[in-house]
């Protein structure tokens, strides 16, 4: 485990180097001639010209009639979004797990994250942020990072092309929007993935939701939130895959050394692209638990058997394996199946959060980034919005007091009290047969 901020800075050097585009995935490409040399090759269906995330076309294609049927189901959900989220969220979740139709992914991500509402309620704000001068310190770093983001993708291959221009606009706007945070290199690949699916203004508000609601504190100075989640992740690994846990502990491989890029970039630089999209579909719907689950599944696959451990008998070999996961070893359907079935729930993550916060305070003192509750995906965001709206209008939830802002850690005591009160009232009003049905649904959800 990490003992001091000095040790953390030292351990982070390799990770930051990788995030700077000096990794092994081809993102160290530094000249147009190298990119242009790929012009004779056709792009894959995701827009990649080459690199480790290029698809050879072996991915299974969905039949046209099936794809069309899925699109119609999603369009129906779009038309009654709030009702679907509040009353039939399990169905929304199942459809996200199946994979959002590529033609509708942009709108789905915006609705799932609630960034669409931010966009609609802030007309002209993005242009206003663009017109601001911005901090030269951040702008200089952003400009140096532009060509390092997915250089094998047709959108970002050309220096100064429209993709890089839009990426600059989005990242600069965020530094103006949140000057106290500024710019973190891990935000660039996240913003780039969003830009592959939507216009710059839409991508900006989606990035805001990721940074402030889904992964709060991840991109702040000091990176305390990602360090803390590293401790949580390692503790969960002990439950999920003791063999991998013991191996990493034996060689004193701290989670921050390999999981930082995974978590901060939401696996966009780690997995085959078809897997990236499936992970992001689930992430927008179900929140940070998906990030934890994917990381745990990868460690199970890489270090979870005697045969696998024979291949990585030292610290160096282990780190190489975790930083360069062979694309052929990650199959889309198998990955999603493993992620969905892994018994790591929101409640388990939050409980582990409380434990690790206490340990942090005992060993290192108070956190600079104050721990407050984070929102776990679409339903949590929807409920938070509904309660905040009821409070502002003096509605029935006014007894709750102020709702805490989204943050990286614990559920507020007021929300816990409210949940207990709802259960008590429901038990008094509901017949026993109905109770069994609701309990079954609750257990199904908590296990998923």
C-alpha positions in Angstrom: 0.0 0.0 0.0 1.0 3.6 -0.6 2.8 5.1 2.4 3.3 8.7 1.5 2.7 11.3 -1.2 6.4 11.1 -2.1 6.2 7.4 -2.7 3.0 7.9 -4.6 4.6 10.4 -7.0 7.4 8.0 -7.6 5.1 5.1 -8.3 3.0 7.3 -10.6 5.9 8.2 -12.9 5.4 5.1 -15.1 1.6 5.6 -15.2 1.8 9.3 -16.1 4.3 8.4 -18.8 1.8 5.9 -20.2 -1.0 8.5 -20.0 1.3 10.9 -21.8 1.1 8.7 -24.8 4.4 6.8 -24.4 2.8 3.5 -23.9 3.0 0.4 -26.1 -0.4 0.8 -27.9 1.0 2.9 -30.7 0.1 6.2 -29.1 3.8 7.3 -29.2 3.4 8.0 -32.9 4.9 11.5 -33.3 4.9 12.4 -37.0 2.3 12.7 -39.7 4.5 10.7 -42.1 4.1 7.6 -39.9 0.3 8.1 -39.7 0.0 8.9 -43.4 1.9 5.7 -44.2 -1.3 3.9 -43.2 -3.4 5.7 -45.8 -3.5 2.7 -48.1 -5.2 0.6 -45.4 -9.0 0.9 -45.0 -10.4 1.8 -41.6 -12.2 -0.7 -39.5 -15.9 -0.2 -38.6 -14.8 1.9 -35.6 -12.6 4.2 -37.6 -9.2 2.8 -36.7 -6.5 2.7 -39.3 -4.2 0.4 -37.3 -2.7 -0.1 -33.8 -3.7 -2.6 -31.2 -7.3 -1.5 -31.2 -7.8 -2.1 -34.9 -10.4 -4.7 -35.6 -9.8 -7.3 -38.3 -13.5 -7.6 -38.9 -13.8 -10.9 -36.9 -16.4 -9.3 -34.6 -19.7 -10.9 -35.0 -22.2 -8.8 -36.9 -25.8 -8.5 -35.7 -28.5 -9.3 -38.3 -30.1 -6.3 -39.9 -33.6 -7.1 -38.7 -32.3 -7.7 -35.1 -30.4 -4.5 -35.1 -33.4 -2.6 -36.4 -35.6 -4.1 -33.7 -33.2 -3.1 -31.0 -33.1 0.5 -32.4 -36.9 0.7 -32.2 -36.9 -0.5 -28.6 -34.3 2.2 -27.7 -36.2 4.9 -29.6 -39.3 4.0 -27.6 -37.3 4.4 -24.4 -36.0 7.7 -25.5 -39.6 9.0 -25.9 -40.5 8.1 -22.3 -37.1 8.2 -20.7 -38.0 9.3 -17.1 -40.7 6.7 -16.9 -38.4 3.9 -18.1 -35.7 4.9 -15.6 -38.0 5.3 -12.6 -40.3 2.3 -13.3 -38.5 -0.2 -15.6 -34.8 0.4 -14.9 -34.0 -3.3 -14.8 -35.0 -3.4 -18.5 -32.9 -0.4 -19.3 -29.9 -2.0 -17.5 -30.4 -5.3 -19.4 -30.5 -3.5 -22.7 -27.3 -1.6 -21.9 -25.6 -4.9 -21.0 -26.7 -6.3 -24.4 -25.0 -3.3 -26.0 -26.5 0.0 -27.2 -27.1 0.2 -31.0 -24.1 2.1 -32.4 -26.5 4.5 -34.3 -28.1 5.6 -31.0 -25.1 5.4 -28.6 -24.5 9.1 -28.5 -28.0 10.0 -27.4 -28.2 7.0 -25.0 -24.9 8.0 -23.2 -26.2 11.6 -22.9 -29.5 10.4 -21.4 -28.0 7.8 -19.1 -25.5 10.3 -17.7 -28.1 13.2 -17.6 -25.6 15.3 -19.6 -28.5 16.1 -22.0 -30.2 18.0 -19.2 -27.0 19.9 -18.5 -26.7 20.8 -22.1 -30.3 22.0 -22.4 -30.2 24.0 -19.2 -27.0 25.8 -20.2 -27.5 27.3 -23.6 -24.5 29.2 -24.9 -22.4 28.2 -21.9 -19.9 26.1 -23.9 -19.3 28.9 -26.4 -18.9 31.3 -23.5 -16.2 29.0 -22.0 -14.5 28.8 -25.4 -14.2 32.6 -25.6 -12.4 32.7 -22.3 -8.6 33.0 -22.5 -7.9 30.1 -20.3 -4.8 29.4 -18.2 -1.7 29.2 -20.5 -0.2 26.5 -18.2 -3.0 24.1 -19.0 -3.4 25.1 -22.6 0.3 24.3 -23.3 0.0 20.8 -21.8 -3.3 20.1 -23.6 -1.7 21.2 -27.0 1.2 18.8 -26.4 -1.2 15.9 -25.6 -3.5 16.3 -28.7 -1.5 14.1 -31.1 -1.1 11.4 -28.5 -4.8 10.5 -28.3 -5.8 7.6 -30.6 -3.4 8.5 -33.4 -4.5 5.5 -35.4 -8.1 6.7 -35.4 -9.2 8.5 -38.5 -10.6 11.3 -36.5 -7.4 12.1 -34.7 -4.7 11.0 -37.1 -4.1 14.4 -38.8 -2.2 17.0 -36.8 -4.5 20.0 -36.5 -7.4 18.1 -38.0 -11.0 18.6 -36.9 -10.7 15.8 -34.3 -7.7 17.4 -32.5 -9.3 20.8 -32.8 -12.5 19.6 -31.1 -10.5 17.8 -28.4 -8.6 21.0 -27.7 -11.9 22.9 -27.4 -13.5 20.4 -25.0 -10.4 20.1 -22.7 -9.8 23.9 -22.7 -13.5 24.5 -21.8 -13.2 22.2 -18.8 -10.2 24.0 -17.4 -12.2 27.2 -17.6 -15.3 25.6 -16.2 -13.3 24.1 -13.3 -10.2 26.2 -12.9 -9.5 24.7 -9.4 -9.0 21.3 -11.1 -7.5 22.4 -14.4 -6.4 19.6 -16.7 -5.4 16.0 -16.1 -3.9 14.0 -18.9 -6.3 11.1 -18.3 -9.2 13.3 -19.3 -7.9 13.5 -22.9 -8.6 9.9 -24.0 -12.0 10.1 -22.2 -12.9 13.2 -24.1 -11.7 11.7 -27.3 -14.0 8.7 -27.0 -16.9 11.0 -26.4 -15.9 13.0 -29.5 -16.0 9.9 -31.6 -19.7 9.7 -30.9 -21.0 13.3 -30.5 -20.3 17.0 -31.2 -17.9 19.0 -29.1 -20.6 20.7 -27.0 -22.4 17.5 -26.2 -19.0 15.8 -25.4 -18.1 18.6 -23.0 -21.2 18.2 -20.8 -20.8 14.4 -20.9 -17.2 14.9 -19.7 -18.5 17.1 -16.9 -20.8 14.3 -15.7 -18.0 11.7 -15.8 -15.6 14.0 -13.9 -18.1 15.2 -11.3 -20.7 12.5 -10.9 -19.3 9.2 -12.0 -15.6 9.5 -11.0 -15.5 12.6 -8.7 -12.0 13.5 -7.6 -10.2 11.3 -10.1 -8.8 14.2 -12.0 -8.1 16.5 -9.1 -4.6 17.5 -7.9 -3.1 14.9 -5.6 -5.3 12.1 -7.1 -6.5 11.1 -3.7 -9.8 9.6 -5.0 -8.0 7.2 -7.3 -5.5 6.2 -4.6 -8.4 5.5 -2.3 -10.2 3.5 -4.9 -7.0 1.6 -5.5 -7.1 0.5 -1.8 -10.8 -0.5 -2.2 -10.0 -2.4 -5.4 -7.2 -4.4 -3.8 -9.4 -5.3 -0.9 -12.2 -6.4 -3.3 -9.6 -8.5 -5.2 -8.9 -10.4 -2.0 -12.5 -11.6 -2.0 -12.9 -12.1 -5.7 -9.5 -13.8 -6.6 -7.3 -14.6 -3.7 -4.7 -16.2 -6.0 -4.1 -12.9 -7.9 -4.2 -11.0 -4.6 -1.5 -13.1 -3.0 0.7 -12.9 -6.2 0.5 -9.1 -6.3 1.1 -8.8 -2.6 4.1 -11.2 -2.8 5.8 -8.9 -5.3 4.6 -5.7 -3.5 2.8 -4.5 -6.7 0.5 -1.7 -5.5 -2.8 -1.4 -7.4 -2.0 2.2 -8.3 0.8 1.0 -10.6 -1.6 -0.8 -13.0 -5.2 0.3 -12.3 -4.7 4.0 -12.6 -4.9 4.1 -16.4 -7.6 1.5 -16.3 -9.9 3.5 -14.0 -9.1 7.0 -15.1 -9.4 6.3 -18.8 -12.3 3.9 -18.3 -10.3 1.2 -20.1 -10.3 3.2 -23.3 -6.6 2.5 -23.7 -6.6 -1.0 -22.5 -9.2 -3.2 -24.2 -10.2 -4.1 -27.8 -12.5 -1.4 -29.1 -15.6 -3.5 -29.2 -15.0 -4.3 -25.5 -14.4 -0.6 -24.7 -17.9 0.4 -26.1 -19.6 -2.4 -24.2 -17.9 -1.4 -21.0 -18.9 2.3 -21.5 -22.5 1.3 -22.2 -22.7 -0.4 -18.8 -20.6 2.2 -17.1 -23.0 5.0 -18.1 -25.9 3.0 -16.9 -24.6 1.4 -13.7 -21.7 3.6 -12.6 -18.3 3.0 -11.1 -19.1 -0.5 -10.0 -18.6 -1.5 -13.7 -15.1 -0.1 -13.6 -14.3 -2.1 -10.5 -15.8 -5.2 -11.9 -13.9 -5.0 -15.2 -10.6 -4.5 -13.4 -11.3 -7.5 -11.2 -12.2 -9.7 -14.1 -9.0 -8.7 -16.0 -6.9 -9.7 -13.0 -8.8 -13.0 -12.7 -8.1 -13.7 -16.3 -4.4 -12.6 -16.2 -3.4 -14.0 -12.8 -6.2 -16.2 -11.6 -4.7 -19.6 -12.3 -1.6 -21.6 -11.7 -0.8 -21.7 -15.4 -1.1 -18.0 -15.8 1.1 -17.3 -12.8 3.8 -19.6 -14.3 4.1 -17.1 -17.1 4.7 -14.1 -14.8 7.1 -15.2 -12.1 8.4 -11.8 -11.1 7.4 -8.2 -10.6 8.6 -7.1 -14.0 6.8 -9.8 -15.9 3.6 -9.2 -14.0 3.7 -5.4 -14.6 4.3 -6.0 -18.4 1.3 -8.3 -18.5 -1.0 -5.9 -16.7 0.1 -2.9 -18.7 -0.1 -4.7 -22.0 -3.0 -7.0 -21.9 -3.0 -9.1 -25.2 -6.1 -8.1 -27.2 -6.6 -11.7 -28.3 -7.0 -12.7 -24.6 -10.1 -10.5 -24.1 -13.2 -11.7 -25.8 -16.1 -9.3 -25.8 -19.0 -11.7 -24.9 -16.9 -13.5 -22.3 -15.8 -10.2 -20.7 -19.3 -8.9 -20.5 -20.7 -12.2 -19.1 -18.0 -12.2 -16.4 -18.5 -8.5 -15.5 -22.3 -9.0 -15.2 -22.1 -12.1 -13.0 -19.4 -10.8 -10.6 -20.8 -10.3 -7.1 -19.4 -6.8 -6.5 -22.4 -4.5 -5.6 -22.7 -0.8 -5.0 -23.3 -1.6 -1.3 -20.1 -3.7 -1.0 -18.1 -0.9 -2.7 -19.6 1.7 -0.3 -19.0 -0.5 2.7 -15.4 -1.0 1.7 -15.1 2.8 1.1 -15.9 3.4 4.7 -13.3 1.0 5.9 -10.6 2.4 3.7 -11.4 6.0 4.6 -11.0 5.1 8.3 -7.7 3.4 7.6 -6.5 6.4 5.5 -7.4 8.8 8.3 -5.7 6.7 10.9 -2.4 6.3 9.0 -2.3 9.5 6.9 -4.6 12.0 8.4 -7.5 13.9 6.9 -8.1 13.7 3.1 -7.7 16.9 1.1 -10.5 15.8 -1.2 -13.4 15.5 1.3 -15.2 12.1 1.0 -18.9 12.5 0.2 -21.3 10.2 -1.6 -20.8 9.3 -5.2 -23.8 8.5 -7.5 -23.8 5.0 -8.9 -25.1 5.4 -12.4 -28.4 6.4 -14.1 -30.9 5.4 -11.4 -28.9 7.1 -8.6 -28.6 10.3 -10.7 -32.3 10.2 -11.5 -33.2 9.7 -7.8 -30.8 12.5 -6.7 -32.4 14.9 -9.3 -35.9 13.9 -8.2 -35.2 14.5 -4.6 -33.4 17.7 -5.2 -36.3 18.9 -7.3 -38.8 18.0 -4.5 -36.8 19.8 -1.9 -36.4 23.0 -4.0 -40.2 23.0 -4.5 -41.0 22.3 -0.9 -42.2 18.9 -1.7 -42.6 15.7 0.4 -38.8 15.1 0.6 -38.1 18.4 2.4 -37.5 16.5 5.7 -34.2 15.2 4.2 -32.4 18.6 4.5 -29.7 19.3 1.9 -28.8 16.5 -0.5 -25.0 16.0 -0.5 -23.2 16.8 -3.8 -21.9 13.8 -5.7 -18.4 12.7 -4.5 -16.2 9.7 -4.3 -17.2 7.9 -1.1 -20.0 7.4 1.4 -23.8 7.4 1.3 -25.2 10.1 3.4 -26.9 9.2 6.7 -30.1 11.1 5.7 -30.6 9.0 2.6 -30.1 5.9 4.6 -32.7 7.0 7.0 -35.1 7.8 4.2 -34.6 4.3 2.7 -35.3 2.7 6.1 -38.5 4.8 6.4 -39.6 3.8 2.9 -39.1 0.1 3.7 -41.0 0.4 7.0 -44.0 2.2 5.3 -44.0 -0.3 2.4 -44.1 -3.3 4.8 -47.1 -1.9 6.6 -49.0 -1.3 3.3 -48.1 -4.3 1.2 -49.6 -7.8 1.3 -47.3 -10.6 2.1 -47.3 -12.0 -1.4 -46.3 -8.6 -2.7 -43.5 -8.5 -0.1 -42.1 -11.7 -1.4 -42.1 -10.4 -5.0 -40.5 -7.1 -4.0 -37.9 -8.8 -1.9 -37.0 -11.1 -4.8 -36.5 -8.1 -7.1 -34.4 -6.4 -4.5 -32.1 -9.4 -4.1 -31.9 -9.8 -7.9 -30.8 -6.2 -8.2 -28.3 -6.2 -5.3 -26.6 -9.2 -6.7 -26.3 -7.7 -10.2 
